[in-house]
Amino acid sequence: MKPLLVVEHVSKLYKMDGVEFQALSDVSLEIKQGEFVAIMGPSGSGKSTLMHIIGCLDKPTKGRVLLDSQDISKASENMLAYIRNKSIGFVFQQFNLLRKTSAISNVELPLIYAKVSAGQRRERAKKLLEEVGLGDKLGNLPSQLSGGQQQRVAIARALVTDPLILLADEPTGNLDSKSGVEIMEMFNKLNKKGHTIILVTHEHDIAAFAKRVIQLKDGKVIKDRSKKLRSLDV
């Protein structure tokens, strides 16, 4: 099967106030459609930088990234914005919901930017909220929902454009243990339906839900292991 995502010899160098910092150093990996991958590492390991590059929020200093055979590392800002809206669904630790906007309207937002008609937006958002167990909370504001419920809204919003990849950045970081497990079980269900999921976390028990774990340290891949393959040192 052709890889959905290819990262080829990617390095990222930041320069701030005359000081250089190597966030990523010659990182290469491939992710196939339908995989559930966790990217792990301590603070400063480069996992967030890698996620930003995969998610079209940043560009590599060296190397290239192919998403569905398209080189996104050299795409224009307008094209990156288009790819983010159409091909990538984001789930963040902080939920990032509009506080004064209902659950269903929060889920509709990406479809507004995609210029989908109001009727289609509402129908799609309602269906996804029902799928994540919030069919009775369509009109609720974020303040009227628990943390776990807010993250479910965020997941529905991430899925509303039917993206190629779902990127989750520490999605359980603001949740209690029970809610965190429920969210990870939801990711498992989505993966079984065929969704490709890339999860960034520093927690081993959360990464254990994934079928493959890529471990970073000092900007380099040091391990890439799956449940079907033995651990490989890179």
C-alpha positions in Angstrom: 0.0 0.0 0.0 1.3 3.4 -0.9 2.1 5.6 2.2 -0.4 8.3 3.0 2.3 10.4 4.7 6.0 10.4 3.9 8.6 12.4 5.9 11.9 12.4 4.1 15.1 13.6 5.9 13.3 16.5 7.6 15.3 18.9 9.8 14.1 22.0 11.5 16.4 24.8 12.7 15.0 27.8 14.7 16.9 31.0 15.1 16.0 33.3 17.9 18.0 36.3 19.1 21.1 35.0 17.3 20.8 31.6 19.0 20.2 28.5 16.9 18.1 25.5 18.0 17.9 22.2 16.1 14.4 21.0 16.8 14.5 18.1 14.3 17.4 16.4 12.8 17.1 14.2 9.7 13.8 12.6 10.6 12.3 10.1 8.1 9.2 8.0 8.5 6.2 6.7 6.6 2.6 6.3 7.7 0.0 4.3 5.8 -3.7 5.0 5.4 -5.6 3.5 8.4 -2.7 3.5 10.8 -3.0 4.7 14.4 0.4 6.1 15.4 1.6 7.7 18.6 4.5 10.1 18.5 6.2 10.2 22.0 9.0 12.0 23.6 9.9 14.3 26.5 9.7 18.1 26.4 12.1 19.3 23.8 12.2 16.1 21.9 10.8 17.6 18.7 7.4 15.9 18.7 5.4 19.1 18.6 7.6 20.5 15.9 7.1 17.3 13.8 3.4 17.5 14.3 3.3 21.2 13.2 5.2 20.3 10.1 2.9 17.3 9.3 -0.1 19.5 10.0 1.0 22.3 7.6 1.5 24.7 10.5 5.2 25.0 9.8 7.8 24.1 7.1 11.0 22.1 7.4 14.4 23.8 7.0 15.6 20.7 5.1 13.9 17.7 3.7 10.3 17.3 2.4 6.9 16.0 3.5 4.5 14.3 1.1 0.8 14.0 2.0 -1.2 11.8 -0.4 1.8 12.2 -2.8 1.6 16.0 -2.7 4.8 17.8 -1.5 3.4 20.1 1.2 6.9 21.3 2.4 7.1 23.8 -0.5 3.4 24.7 -0.7 2.3 28.4 -0.6 0.6 29.8 2.5 -2.8 29.8 0.7 -2.3 26.1 -0.3 -1.3 25.2 3.2 -4.4 26.8 4.6 -6.5 24.8 2.0 -4.8 21.6 3.0 -5.3 22.2 6.7 -9.0 22.8 6.2 -9.7 19.9 3.8 -7.2 17.2 4.5 -6.2 17.5 8.2 -8.4 17.4 11.3 -6.9 18.8 14.5 -7.7 17.9 18.1 -5.9 20.0 20.8 -5.3 19.6 24.5 -7.2 22.9 25.1 -10.2 22.0 23.0 -10.1 25.4 21.2 -13.9 25.8 21.1 -15.6 29.1 20.6 -16.9 29.8 24.1 -20.1 31.7 23.1 -21.0 29.3 20.3 -23.1 26.1 20.5 -21.7 22.7 20.1 -23.2 22.2 16.6 -22.0 25.7 15.5 -18.5 24.9 16.7 -18.5 21.7 14.6 -19.8 23.5 11.6 -17.0 26.1 11.5 -14.6 24.2 9.1 -17.4 23.8 6.6 -18.1 27.5 6.6 -14.5 28.1 5.5 -15.0 25.3 2.9 -18.1 27.2 1.6 -20.5 24.3 2.2 -24.2 25.3 2.3 -25.9 26.0 5.6 -28.2 23.0 5.3 -25.4 20.6 4.5 -23.3 22.0 7.3 -26.0 21.6 9.9 -26.8 18.0 8.7 -23.2 16.9 8.8 -22.4 18.5 12.2 -25.5 17.0 13.7 -24.6 13.5 12.4 -21.1 13.7 13.8 -22.3 14.9 17.2 -24.7 12.0 17.4 -21.8 9.7 16.5 -19.7 11.0 19.4 -22.6 10.6 21.8 -23.7 14.2 22.0 -26.9 14.1 20.0 -28.7 15.7 23.0 -26.2 18.5 23.4 -26.4 20.2 20.1 -27.3 23.6 21.5 -25.1 23.5 24.6 -22.3 26.1 25.0 -18.8 24.7 25.9 -19.3 26.0 29.5 -22.4 23.7 29.8 -20.3 20.7 28.9 -17.8 18.6 30.8 -14.1 18.5 29.7 -14.7 15.1 28.1 -17.8 16.3 26.3 -15.9 19.4 25.0 -13.2 17.1 23.6 -15.9 15.1 21.9 -17.2 18.3 20.2 -13.6 19.0 19.1 -13.3 15.5 17.6 -16.5 15.9 15.7 -15.3 19.3 14.4 -12.0 17.7 13.3 -13.9 15.0 11.4 -16.5 17.2 9.8 -14.5 17.8 6.5 -13.7 14.0 6.3 -9.9 14.7 6.5 -7.2 12.3 5.3 -5.4 12.5 8.7 -6.6 13.2 12.3 -3.9 14.9 14.3 -4.3 14.9 18.1 -2.0 16.9 20.3 -2.1 15.7 23.9 -5.9 15.2 23.6 -6.3 13.9 27.1 -4.0 16.4 28.8 -6.9 18.4 30.3 -9.0 15.4 31.3 -9.4 13.2 34.3 -8.3 9.6 33.9 -11.8 8.2 33.2 -12.6 10.8 30.6 -9.1 10.3 29.0 -9.7 6.6 28.6 -13.1 7.3 27.0 -11.6 9.7 24.5 -8.8 7.2 23.6 -11.5 4.4 23.2 -13.3 6.8 20.8 -10.0 7.2 18.8 -9.8 3.4 18.6 -13.3 3.2 17.3 -12.6 5.9 14.7 -9.4 4.0 13.6 -11.4 0.8 13.2 -13.7 2.7 10.9 -10.6 3.5 8.7 -9.5 6.9 10.0 -5.8 7.6 10.0 -4.8 9.0 13.4 -1.5 10.5 14.6 -1.4 11.2 18.3 1.3 13.3 20.1 1.7 12.5 23.8 4.3 12.1 26.5 2.2 9.6 28.4 3.0 5.9 28.0 -0.5 4.7 29.0 -2.1 7.0 26.3 0.4 5.9 23.6 -0.4 2.3 24.4 -3.8 2.8 22.7 -2.0 3.3 19.4 -1.0 0.4 17.2 2.4 1.9 16.5 4.7 4.2 18.6 7.4 6.4 17.3 9.7 7.8 20.0 11.7 11.0 19.6 14.7 12.2 21.5 16.8 15.4 20.8 15.0 15.8 17.5 15.7 12.3 16.2 13.7 9.1 15.9 15.2 6.6 18.3 12.5 3.9 18.2 9.7 2.9 15.9 7.7 -0.1 17.0 4.3 -1.6 16.4 2.2 -4.4 17.8 3.0 -6.6 14.8 6.8 -5.9 14.6 9.6 -6.1 17.0 11.1 -2.9 18.4 13.5 -1.3 16.0 16.3 1.1 16.9 16.7 3.8 14.3 
